[in-house]
Every structure is written in structure tokens, then in C-alpha cells.
Amino acid sequence: MEIIITAIILCLLITWVIRIKKRTKYSYTEDSSNELQYNKEVPSLTSPLVYYGENLDFQDELLRKVLVKHFPYFTQLLPPDQDKFIIRLKKFIKTKCFIIHDIKGYREMPILISASAIQITFGLSKFLLPHFGVIQIYPQEFIALEPMRVLIGNVSGNTINIAWKQFLEGYRNGFDNNNVGLHEMAHALYYQNFETEEHIDKSFKDSFDLFTAFGDQIYMREKQRTIGLYSDYAMKNFQEFWAESIELFFENPGRLNSHYPELYNIICDLLCQDPLRYPYHNYPV
């Protein structure tokens, strides 16, 4: 009898400890390092660091500060749209698990990488990309298996993988048509709507048919280098052409519109955004 009582008490104690850990929130200090920090009661971690979005307690003021400093797309929005962006950003972060493959984790990592997902889906009604529950962040290039290769980002299973150094460079140089954050979120958006069977955005999926039909013509034309707007990597397959089209759309919309105005307008309708005419466009934001 005593053994049974002891076992019950032990089970209750373990359950209590698990619940306490789940409720633990991360705290942040305004220091020069901007490191993600645990509360003092929680022991320090070793690499990789794991942060559950539901436990990340980012305040609106902090999110706004980070976005204004590092995310040009946000600073160009009107105040009501900035408020909407932050609301969506907080919801997105809460649904993800962030795995950082380094000895330090910076609060900008989950904030800015999540912001790239909000940027591409800002005109859409469904923006959480729920199939992707995990975002892995590497300091720089990382090795992927099957086949073995060096990457700066990819989408695999339910995981989005991003190289932090190249991610930051993509937003610091906003006109080089090279943004790994937008690139991988474009892949994730496609995968969410065409490869999964849940949380599909029917409007997006239906509109994508037009991008496929017209984009395929441009894809074949660019393969012949008649214009050379796209990189060699975009010519690898149509999926890479799609992802690089999104990079061009946000980083160099004028050039994309100048060379391929019909494709530009198709992407505007697809994402319900128009970078060249914001805020004077017909899309609800």
C-alpha cells in the first residue's frame, strides 16, 4: 500500500514540475547583446537552444523597436498596418518552436524570421503556415543530408531552416534580389497550400494557377537568357523560379514590373499586395 501511495505522490510531483516548466516565460533585458535569456530559476542551456513560441513573452514595444531597426518592409507601412503586422507577428511566433544551433540565441532571430513570413502573407487571410511547427536557425551555411550539400536555407518536412548570417544580409541589402527569408517562406507558402491537406487558402491556391500558366512562359524564356533577370539557381526548376519571383517582387518590384508587368500584376493579385502602389492600391491590407 505504501508503495502505491509513494508512486502516486511521485507521479503528481512530476506532473506539477512539468506544468511549472511549461508556464515558464522567457525574460529579456535591455542590454547591448540582445540575447534571449531565461529567467534566473531556469538553468543555462547548451547548443542547440530550444525556445517554444508560446513561452516567448515579446512585448509590442520590443517588437516594434526590432522591426524599425532591422525590417524596412515594416517601416514603410502606415501606422494601422504596422499594428496589424505586430498582431499577426505575435500570433505566428506563438505557434512555432525555434531551435537555434548556436551557444547564444538573440531575440531578433525569432522576431525577424517570423516577420519575413508575415511580410509575404500580409495580404492573405491565412498567414500562420501551421504545417511548419519548427524553425531551425543556423549561424551561417549548414550541411544538409540526402543529398549532402551546403545550404543557406531550405524547407523540409514540417521545418523551415534558415542561415542567420545570410538572412540578415538579405534585409541589409534590399536591392540585390537575394533574400533567403523571403525565398524559404515562399517555398513554405507553396508547400502549405499544395502539399498538405489542412489549412489551405483556397483563394491563393486558385490564383496560383494563373502564375503557373504565365510564369512557365517566362521561366522558359529566362532559360534562354533573353533578359537575364533571374539567377541561374532560379532556372533549376519551376519551384525555384517561384521563390525567386517573390524575392524580386519585394526587393526590386520596379525592375520586375518593367520587364514582366503581367507577371508582376499576377503576383500582386496572388499575394493581395502591390509594393509599387502601396498604400494607393485596391487590396485590403
MOBEL-V391528 format. One record per residue. N is the residue number from 1. RES is the residue in one letter. OMEGA is omega in whole degrees, 0 to 359 (999 if undefined). NEAR is the number of other ideal C-beta (glycine too) atoms within 12 Angstrom. D_CENTER is the distance of its C-alpha to the mean C-alpha in whole Angstrom. Layout:
N:RES:OMEGA:NEAR:D_CENTER + N:RES:OMEGA:NEAR:D_CENTER
//
This chain:
1:M:180:7:54 + 2:E:179:8:53 + 3:I:179:9:51 + 4:I:180:10:49 + 5:I:180:11:49 + 6:T:179:12:47 + 7:A:179:13:45 + 8:I:180:14:44 + 9:I:180:14:44 + 10:L:178:14:41 + 11:C:179:14:39 + 12:L:180:14:39 + 13:L:179:14:38 + 14:I:179:14:35 + 15:T:180:14:34 + 16:W:181:14:34 + 17:V:179:14:33 + 18:I:180:13:30 + 19:R:179:12:29 + 20:I:180:15:30 + 21:K:180:18:27 + 22:K:182:13:24 + 23:R:182:17:25 + 24:T:179:22:25 + 25:K:179:24:22 + 26:Y:180:32:21 + 27:S:184:22:23 + 28:Y:178:29:22 + 29:T:179:16:25 + 30:E:176:15:25 + 31:D:184:12:26 + 32:S:184:7:25 + 33:S:183:14:23 + 34:N:182:23:20 + 35:E:168:25:20 + 36:L:183:38:19 + 37:Q:173:25:22 + 38:Y:170:24:24 + 39:N:185:19:27 + 40:K:183:11:30 + 41:E:185:13:31 + 42:V:180:20:28 + 43:P:180:10:29 + 44:S:185:16:27 + 45:L:172:20:25 + 46:T:181:13:25 + 47:S:357:16:22 + 48:P:177:21:19 + 49:L:181:31:18 + 50:V:179:26:17 + 51:Y:177:39:16 + 52:Y:185:26:15 + 53:G:181:32:13 + 54:E:179:23:17 + 55:N:179:25:18 + 56:L:187:34:16 + 57:D:179:26:19 + 58:F:176:36:17 + 59:Q:182:19:19 + 60:D:182:18:19 + 61:E:179:13:21 + 62:L:179:28:19 + 63:L:180:36:15 + 64:R:180:26:17 + 65:K:180:22:19 + 66:V:182:32:15 + 67:L:179:35:14 + 68:V:183:22:17 + 69:K:191:21:18 + 70:H:191:30:15 + 71:F:185:37:13 + 72:P:180:24:15 + 73:Y:182:34:14 + 74:F:184:33:14 + 75:T:181:21:18 + 76:Q:180:24:19 + 77:L:172:29:18 + 78:L:183:15:22 + 79:P:178:14:22 + 80:P:179:13:22 + 81:D:174:25:18 + 82:Q:177:27:17 + 83:D:178:19:18 + 84:K:180:22:17 + 85:F:182:37:13 + 86:I:178:33:14 + 87:I:180:20:15 + 88:R:181:34:12 + 89:L:180:40:10 + 90:K:179:31:13 + 91:K:181:25:13 + 92:F:182:41:9 + 93:I:183:37:10 + 94:K:183:25:13 + 95:T:186:28:12 + 96:K:170:38:10 + 97:C:183:27:12 + 98:F:179:44:11 + 99:I:185:29:14 + 100:I:184:33:15 + 101:H:179:26:17 + 102:D:180:25:19 + 103:I:178:15:22 + 104:K:174:23:20 + 105:G:181:34:17 + 106:Y:185:30:16 + 107:R:177:38:15 + 108:E:185:33:13 + 109:M:178:41:10 + 110:P:182:48:9 + 111:I:187:45:9 + 112:L:179:43:8 + 113:I:175:51:5 + 114:S:180:48:4 + 115:A:178:43:6 + 116:S:176:48:4 + 117:A:179:43:3 + 118:I:179:39:7 + 119:Q:185:43:8 + 120:I:183:41:8 + 121:T:191:38:10 + 122:F:179:38:12 + 123:G:183:36:15 + 124:L:179:34:15 + 125:S:179:18:16 + 126:K:189:27:14 + 127:F:187:34:10 + 128:L:183:29:10 + 129:L:190:43:9 + 130:P:178:27:12 + 131:H:184:29:13 + 132:F:182:37:10 + 133:G:185:25:11 + 134:V:172:30:11 + 135:I:179:43:8 + 136:Q:184:37:11 + 137:I:179:46:11 + 138:Y:181:34:14 + 139:P:178:25:16 + 140:Q:183:21:16 + 141:E:181:22:17 + 142:F:183:28:18 + 143:I:175:17:20 + 144:A:181:20:19 + 145:L:174:12:22 + 146:E:355:9:24 + 147:P:180:9:24 + 148:M:180:9:24 + 149:R:178:12:22 + 150:V:184:16:20 + 151:L:169:26:17 + 152:I:177:30:14 + 153:G:172:42:11 + 154:N:177:33:11 + 155:V:184:34:11 + 156:S:181:24:14 + 157:G:178:17:15 + 158:N:187:23:13 + 159:T:171:27:11 + 160:I:182:42:8 + 161:N:185:38:10 + 162:I:171:49:9 + 163:A:188:33:12 + 164:W:181:34:12 + 165:K:181:21:15 + 166:Q:176:31:14 + 167:F:180:41:10 + 168:L:180:28:13 + 169:E:180:22:15 + 170:G:180:36:13 + 171:Y:177:36:13 + 172:R:176:20:16 + 173:N:190:18:18 + 174:G:185:27:17 + 175:F:182:18:19 + 176:D:179:18:19 + 177:N:182:30:17 + 178:N:184:29:15 + 179:N:185:40:11 + 180:V:178:43:10 + 181:G:179:46:6 + 182:L:182:44:7 + 183:H:182:44:9 + 184:E:177:41:7 + 185:M:175:44:5 + 186:A:175:42:9 + 187:H:182:40:10 + 188:A:180:46:8 + 189:L:177:46:10 + 190:Y:182:35:13 + 191:Y:180:31:13 + 192:Q:187:34:13 + 193:N:184:32:16 + 194:F:183:23:18 + 195:E:177:21:18 + 196:T:180:23:18 + 197:E:182:12:20 + 198:E:174:15:19 + 199:H:180:23:17 + 200:I:175:24:17 + 201:D:187:28:17 + 202:K:180:15:21 + 203:S:178:18:21 + 204:F:183:31:18 + 205:K:179:25:19 + 206:D:181:16:23 + 207:S:182:24:22 + 208:F:178:32:20 + 209:D:180:19:23 + 210:L:176:21:24 + 211:F:180:37:22 + 212:T:184:24:23 + 213:A:182:16:26 + 214:F:181:26:26 + 215:G:180:35:24 + 216:D:177:22:26 + 217:Q:180:21:29 + 218:I:177:34:27 + 219:Y:179:30:25 + 220:M:179:16:29 + 221:R:179:21:30 + 222:E:176:31:27 + 223:K:179:23:29 + 224:Q:178:13:32 + 225:R:176:14:31 + 226:T:179:15:32 + 227:I:179:18:30 + 228:G:179:16:28 + 229:L:184:30:25 + 230:Y:179:37:22 + 231:S:176:22:22 + 232:D:182:13:24 + 233:Y:179:21:21 + 234:A:180:30:20 + 235:M:180:22:23 + 236:K:176:17:23 + 237:N:186:15:22 + 238:F:177:26:21 + 239:Q:178:29:17 + 240:E:174:29:17 + 241:F:178:37:19 + 242:W:183:39:16 + 243:A:180:38:13 + 244:E:174:39:15 + 245:S:179:46:16 + 246:I:176:45:13 + 247:E:179:42:13 + 248:L:183:40:17 + 249:F:182:41:16 + 250:F:185:43:14 + 251:E:182:31:16 + 252:N:184:29:19 + 253:P:180:34:20 + 254:G:180:20:24 + 255:R:178:26:24 + 256:L:180:34:23 + 257:N:180:23:25 + 258:S:183:16:28 + 259:H:185:22:28 + 260:Y:184:31:26 + 261:P:180:18:27 + 262:E:177:20:27 + 263:L:178:38:23 + 264:Y:181:34:22 + 265:N:177:26:23 + 266:I:178:29:22 + 267:I:175:40:18 + 268:C:180:31:19 + 269:D:182:27:21 + 270:L:182:37:18 + 271:L:183:39:15 + 272:C:177:26:18 + 273:Q:177:34:17 + 274:D:183:28:20 + 275:P:183:36:19 + 276:L:186:23:22 + 277:R:179:17:24 + 278:Y:2:23:22 + 279:P:184:19:23 + 280:Y:176:11:26 + 281:H:186:19:25 + 282:N:183:15:25 + 283:Y:176:22:22 + 284:P:181:15:22 + 285:V:999:29:19
//
